[in-house]
């Protein structure tokens, strides 16, 4: 087969998946809204390096969304995991500047185990108590969620056998994987936002918090966050 014909055929198949996926307007709108929330939150950060990392996270979330609408489900899960790592790493680096600069110049890597460490990670009670003490008890739930979702995403990165059975080797729309992706994406975005709130929200002035009124809407279940942002 001519190489152009081969890739044109793949493109046609992918565009068919694209057409079917974008019919899920409400779900895709939610995904885009959450990645936009990460971007808008990043824009409020004063430290330029920390802001740039979180903006990159938002772009990576959108990259994952592009993959999923084209039917590249494994790539979507992989991109989502990368965004998850970077999102929590941005909070970790904000409190560990030496490690930030070692990472920036390529002398160290992001270590997931450090990010979710029970005693010192960004979802630990210690971290919350340092920056937003009222949220410390809620961090237990978000840490458990982070670990569980990361494990699921890693199955697609590492190629666990059942992931090949689920996704197959041929391009095609998969409603089950799309629903799963939406579920994981929502969890990833909200955990990143939760960690960012714990790290920075107390430092924002009232006018900045006014710009972020999507936060109490997304975290209605976390009373300290609602109260900080002026909602009962």
Helices and strands as residue ranges (DSSP letters): H 3-21, H 25-42, H 48-69, H 73-94, H 97-104, H 112-115, H 125-131, G 133-135, H 136-158, H 161-167, H 175-200, G 201-203, H 206-211, H 214-218, H 223-228
